[in-house]
Amino acid sequence: MADEIKYEYKTVQTVRGTDGLVISKMQKDGWELVEQAQGMLRSTLNFRRPKKPQPWLLIGALAAVSVILAIVIGVASALSGEGQKKDESDKPVAAASEKPSATPAPTAAESAATEVITPQNNPEFAALLKADSCDDANLDFATRHEGQTVAFNGSIVNMAPHGDYDTRYDFLLGPGDKGPNTTVGPAFKYEDVNIFDLKLTGKKIPAAVGAGDKFHFVAEVGEFKADQCILFLNPVSTEVR
């Protein structure tokens, strides 16, 4: 039928306890929850929303305009190049007396740009640690600082085996000392790492780690997945507090 509604579908896996935040975020984007399956540690959420009709006439018109502009720019560039060559042929050749400038050494400001981001030296990061896990500030921060290093005092909110592995885990981290009771700040995640990947340091290295343990985390910023409200990190070092 011509008027039949066509849907697009999306499946999202979440860590138990964040279902409500993810559902609220998806509904704001127009998605409708059609099925929810809860496992021991993860939940599977199935969503759908009506597909938007493609404005084919507008797309075709824009494509035609782009082609015409490309032709006009190409012709203008060719004419300009010919005129420039003619002008240069009428000018006397200048003596090559100028010396190339030496490459300046990195300044103190440039060196500071590579320093570790902390709540003390970066107001944006300090505000992020107090924001909601689904706040747009998470995406803004990850976009601007992906690949850079951050450091903060936090705790393990949740720890679960990664897939079918016995020695590899997914860690959900939060700022502060409240562990599983953390309610403020981003939902940081180390995915598919073993205990050695944490690079534990400090005066007393524990034989095991788990939810509620407090550390000073140093990590590399990864991507933010808005549909899960998760900001991924890669561990650099983990100091016992």
Salt bridges, closest charged atoms under 4 A:
GLU8 OE2 - ARG49 NE 2.85
GLU32 OE1 - ARG48 NE 3.24
GLU124 OE2 - ARG144 NH2 2.55
GLU124 OE1 - HIS145 NE2 2.90
ASP136 OD1 - LYS25 NZ 3.51
ASP170 OD2 - ARG42 NH2 2.54
ASP170 OD1 - HIS162 ND1 2.90
ASP177 OD1 - ARG241 NH2 2.55
GLU191 OE2 - LYS189 NZ 3.45
ASP192 OD2 - HIS162 NE2 3.91
ASP192 OD1 - ARG168 NE 2.61
ASP197 OD2 - ARG168 NH2 3.57
